[in-house]
Amino acid sequence: MIAGAGGGLVASIATCPLDVIKTKLQAQRFIQGQPGYLGIIDTIKYIGKTDGFRGYYRGLGPTILGYLPTWAIYFSVYDGVKTYFGEAPLGEETHERLYPAAQPKGYQPVMREHPWSLHILSAMGAGMASTVCTTPLWVIKTRFMTQAPGEVRYRHTLDAARTIYRTEGLSAFYRGLLPSLLGITHVTVQFPLYEHLKIIARDGDEPLTTQSILLCSAASKMVASIVTYPHEVIRTRLQTQRRPIEVDAMSSDGMVKRHGQYGSLWQTVESLVRKEGWSGLYKGLSINLLRTVPNSAVTMLTYELLMRQLSHGARTA
């Protein structure tokens, strides 16, 4: 948990500006007769012009509060499931560990015959646990990042939580939970691929180098992001809805101030594709890759290095 939280903390601070830009792009909607979307460069200029340098770090508080428990829960469950079924945690480099088995021989090698299925099971369990526990913080983060100029702003994370609860009820904190759970497919691609790439990159029994960890993490994250990206756009659209809903309005810069009601997950997809085309499901993908790939690389590297240190300390204690 310490290693996972540490990795999430470093990564969230380093990539917050890219997260703000990506979320702004995802939240833009097509409205008939209104100006077109802002592109990446225009969005960057818009944030700097209206909010200054601090605007690039809007939502950092709930982001940190969200990433710390997210990665702590995720890595704990992920390694816990793997260890339960006999495989070493992420930070362990040795291949000589054995686990007891109810067979005449008494013991079996630590690696199962089908490690991919174990990695997928571990990733799904960890993803579900972390998503359900931290969704309210991601709703608050999204609200912070998508506030339009002139809109009543939340003063801080606690104020945002109180305001959302008072005006929209408890259910507002879990808006977008279903697409978030569907997004678990992201980690079922990323982590098994990451484990497989580490096996390919490993040179004998030597620990993986920093460069190898970064490359394995970046490659697995990029593939997973491209394959599963649409769920992020759908989640953002649902999370930015305010209920009671006001009439759609768009400022001159193309930012939506109030969002119309989508309804269910499938109604959201249908409405988005009908009005904006299939490309609407990939809005902000390029900036998302610039954010998530280095984010994941920093997170995984920090985690692996902390796990080595903590494991070494535990063995020598």
Disulfide bonds with the S-S distance in Angstrom:
none
